[in-house]
Amino acid sequence: MPLIPISKVSISSPHNFPNLPNPQEKSAMDREQEEIQFLGFFGILQESCNIVSSWKKIFAQITVALIIPLSFIYLAHIEISELLFTKIMHNEFILDQTPEGTSSYDRLNALLSSELTTFFLFKLGYFLFFIVLALLSTSAVVYTVACIYTSRDLSLPTVVSVVPRVWKRLMVTFIWNFVIVFAYNVVSLVVLIVGAILLGQIDIIGPLFLIAFAAAYLIGFLYITIIWHVATVVSVLEESYGINAMTKSQDLIKGKMGVAFAVFMVIGVCFFAIQLMFEMLVVQGEGGVADRVGYGIVCLVLLSVLMLFGLIAQTIIYFVCKSYHHQNIDKSLLADHLGAYLGEYVPLKAADVQLHHFQP
C-alpha cells in the first residue's frame, strides 16, 4: 500500500498571490509537488532568481557577512600566490646561475627554502580558511531557503546562530567528499600512467587515449561535484550526513543528471570566466593601481553574486530531484527539524525527516 503524502511541496514566486503583499507571509515556493519535477534548466535558474528577488534583505545580509569575504579570500589568494610564486621562480633562476659552495649560494638557498615554506603554509592556511567560510556560507543559504519554504521567521541573527551547528554536519560530508575525490584522483593517475606506458608510443592511439582520458576524467569529476553539492543540501534538510548523505545524493540525481549537469556546468564556466578576467586584468594587468582596483571590485561583486546564485540553485535542484522521485516533505516536520538547530524542538529521527514516497 503506497504512502499518501501529508502535504504538497510547492515552488514558485510569491507574486502569484496578489492578495499577499508581503512576500514573507508566503513561502517563495508555491508550485505543486508534481510540477516541480518538470522544472528544467531555465526553470531552475528562474526560480533561483525569484527567490533572491523576493528575499533581497536576508540574502544581501548573508552575502555581506559570509559570501563577500569568501570571494575576497579566493581572489586575494590568486594575487598573493602569483606574487610569491614569481619571487620563488626568480630566486631559483638566480640560484641556478650562482656557483655552489659560495656564500651567495648558501644565502639564496636558505632564502628559497624559507620562501617555499611560506608559500606552503600560505596555501594550507588559505585552504582551511576557505573551506570553513565555504561551508558556513552553504549552511546559511540552504537553511535560509528551507526556512522560506516552511514560512519560518528569518533574520540574520537567527541564521548566524544556526550556521555553526549545520556547519559541523557539512564538515563530515566534506571530509567524505575529500576522501572520494582523493581516491578518484589516485585511480585516475594510475590509469593515466599505465595507459601512457602501454599506448603512449603508438602514433594514433596515444593521443586518442589522452583525449579520451581527459574527457572521462572531467565528466567523472563533475559527477562527483554534483553529488557533493546536493549532499550538502541533504546534510542540512535531513538527518543524513557524511557518506550517507553522499549516497542519498547519488540516488536523488538519478533521472535528473542532465539538468543538474547543465546547471553546474554553466555555473562552473561563469566561475572560471570571472577567475580568468581577474587574472588578466588584475594579477597580470598593465593598467594603473586605480584600474586594477576597479577591475578587482567588479570581479569581487560578480563572484559573490555567482556564489550566492549557485548555492540557491543547488537547493532548488534538491527539491526538483525529490519531486522527480515522488518524494515529499511535510512542512511541519521540516520546520521542526530546522527548529531543532535552535533548540526549539527535540531532534527528529531520520524516519520522520525522510521524505514520504507516493505513487501518482
N, C-alpha and C positions, 0 to 999 in steps of 0.2 A: 504494500500500500504506500503510494508516494506521499511525502510530507507536503502539506499546503503551507505556503509562506505566510507568516503572520502579518507582514506589511510589505509594501512595494517600495522599491528604491526608485527615486526619480532624480533625473539630472537635466537641468535646463536653466535658462536665465530667469531670475525673479521678475523680470519685466513682463513675463507672460501673465502676471497677475496685477492688473492695473489698480485693483482695489487695495493693494498693499503698497503704500508709498514708500515705506521704509524697507529696503531690501533685507535688513537683518531680521525682520519679522518673519521671513520665509526663507527656507533653505535655497541656496543657489542651484540646487539640484532638484528639479521637479518633473523630469520626464519619466514616464512609466518604465518599470523594471524591464519589461520585454523589449522596449525600444532602444535601450542603452546599447545592446549588443550590436545594433546596426550603425552605431557611430563609426565612421571611417576616419581616414587620415585628416581630412579637413574638419570633420565634426569634432574630433578631439582638440584640434588647435583652436577652433572657435569656442568650444566650451571652456578651455583654459583662459581665453581672453575674457569671456563673460564673467568668470569667477573673479578675475583680477579687477575688472571694471566695476563690479558690484560691491567689492570689499576693498576699495582703494586704501583706506586708512590703515587697516591692520597689516596688509601686505606691504605698504610703504614703511611701516614701523619695523617689520621683520627684516625688510631689505636694508634699512639703515643700520639696524642693530647687528645683523649677522651676515647678510649676503654681500653687502658692500665691503666689509672688512675681509671676507673670504676672497672676493675678486681682487681686492687690492694686494693681498698677500701673494696671490698667484701671479699677478703681473709684476709685482716688485721682485719676486724671486727670479723671474726671467731676466730682468735688468741686472740684478746683483750677480746672478750666476754667470752672465755674459762678461761682466767686469772681472770677476775672479778667474774665470777660465782663460780670458785673454791675457791676463797677467801671468798666469801659470805657463801658458804656451810661450810667452815672450821670454820668461826666465829659463825655460827648458832649452829654447833656441840658443840663448847666451851660454848656458851651461855646456851645451854640445861644442861650442866654439872655444871653451876655456880648457887649457891643459889640466889634466888630472894631477893631483898632488900639490897644487899651488894653494895659497891661502884664499885666493879669489874663488877657486873651485869649491873649497870647503864651505865658504860663506854662502855661495849661491846654492850649494846642495842643501845646506841647513835651511836657507830661506825657502827653497822649493818644497822641502818636506813640511815646513810649517804652513805654507800656503795650501798644500794638498790636504793637510789635516783640517785646516779652517774650512776648506771647500766641502769636505766630507761632513763635518759637524753642521755646517750651514744647511746642507741638503737634508740631513737627518732631522734637524730642528724644524725646517720648513715642512717636511713630510708629516711629522707628528702634529704640528700646529694646524696644518691644512686639513688633515683628516678629522681632527676634533671639531673645527669650525664647520666642515662639510657635514658631519653627522648632526651637529647642533642645528644647522640650517634645515637639513632634511626633516629632522624631528619637528621643528617649528612649523614648517609648511604643511607637512602631511597631517599633523594634529589639527592645524587651523582649518584645512579643507574638510576634515572629518567633523569638526565642530560646526562648520557651516551646514553640513549635511544633516546633522542632528539638531540644528537650531539652538545649540548651546550658546550661552553668553560668551563673548570673546573680548579679550583685552590683552595688551602686550604683557602686563604683569602675570596674568594667568598662563599665557603661553610660556613665558620665561620660567615660571615655577614648575611647569610640567616637563619642559625640554630635558633637564638633566636625567629624569627617570626614564624617558623614552630613549635618550641617548645611550644609556647602558645596554639596552636591548639591541640597538643598532650596532653597537660596537662588537657584540658577539657575532652578529650576522656579517659584519665587515671582516672579522678575523677569518670566518669560514670562507668568505669570498676570496680573501687574500690567499688562503691555502689552496683553493681551487685554481686560481689564476697562476700561482707559482707552479703547481703540478702541471698545468696546461702548458706553460712556457718550457718547463723541463722536457716534457714529452715531445713538444714541437721542436726543440733544439736537437734532441736525439734523432728525430726523423729527418731533420734538415741535414745533419752531419752524415748520417747513413746514406741518405739519398744522394748527397753531393759526392760521396766516395764511390758509390756504385754507378751513378749516372752522370756525374759531372764532366767526365772526359768524352762523352758522346756528343757530337756536334749539335744535333737537333733535339734529342731527348733531354739533355742537360738544361738548356734554357727553358724548355716547356715545363720541366719539373719545378724549376724555381718559380715560374709564373703561377702554376697550379698550387704550389705550396703557399705562396704569398696570399693568393685569393682565399684558399681554405683557412689559413690562419686568421685572416681578418674577419671572415664570416663567423668562425668559431669564437673569436674574441668578442665580437659584437653580440653574439648569442649569450655568452656568459654575462656581459654587461647588462643586457636586458633583464636577465634573470635576477641579477643583483639589485637593479633599480626597483623592480616590482617586489622583490623580497623585503626591501626597506619599508614599503607600504604595509606589507603583511606583518612585519615586526611591530608596527605601531597599532594597526587596527585589529589584530588578532593576538591570541596568546602565543602563537608560534614565533620563534626567532632562532637565529643560528642556522644550522643545517636543515632543520625542519622548515624554516621559512624559505630557504632556497629550494627545497623540494616542492613545497606548495606553489611557489612562484613558477617553477618549471611546468607544473601541471596546469596552472592557470593560463599561461600564454599559449598553450596548445590551441590551435584554431584561430588565433589572433596574432600569430607571429608576423605575418606580412604587414599588418597595420603598425604593430609595435616597432618592427624593423624600420619602417618608413619614418615614423616619428623620431626615433632616436638617431637615425641616420641624418635627418635634416638638422636636428639639434647639434649633432657632432660636427657636421660640416660648418655650421654657423660658428661653433666654438673655435674650430681651427682657423676659420677665416678671420675672426677677431684677433686670435693669437698672432697670425701672420701679419696682420695690419699693425699690431703693436710692435712686433719685431722690426718691421720695415720702417715705420715712421718714428718710433721712439728709441728702440735699442740701437738700431743702425741708422737712424735718421741723421741727415746732414743739416737740418734746419737749426735755428737758434733754440735757446733754452725755452723761451715762451712758446714756440711752435711745438716742441716736443712735449711740454707740459700739457698744452691744449689737446694734442692728439692722445696723450695718456688719459686725460679725463674722459674723452669721448669713448675710448676703449673700455675704461672702467665702467661707465654707465651702460654701454652695450652688453658687456659681460655680465653685469649684475642683473639686468633685465632678462637675459637669456637663461641664467641660472634659476631665477625665480620661475620663469615660464616652464623650464624643464621639470622642476620639482612638482609643479601643479599638474603638468601633462602626465607624468608617470602615475600620479594618484588617479587621474581620470582613466588611464589605461587599466588600472587595477579594477575599477568599477565596471568597465567595459568587459573585461575578461570574466568577472563574476557573473555578469548578466548573460554572457555567451554560454556559460556552463550551467545556466538556470539555477543560480545560487542567489540567496537573498539574505540581507542583514536586517534584523528587527531594529528599528531606530532606537527604541528604549533600551535594548540590550547593548547596543553600541554606545549609547550615551552613558550607561552605567560603566562600561569598560573604559571610556575616556575619563569619566569621573574618578575611577579608581586611581589614576595617576595623581589626583589632587587629594586623595584620602577621603573622598566623599562616599565611596562605596567599597564593599568588600570585593576584591578582585574576582572576576568571573572565571569559571573553569573554561577550558578550551572548548568543551562541547557546547557551552552556552554562547560563546562568541562566534564559533564556526557557523558559517552561513548555511541555512537550511536548503536542502535540494527539493526541487519540484519538477514535475514533468508537465509541459504545456498540454 
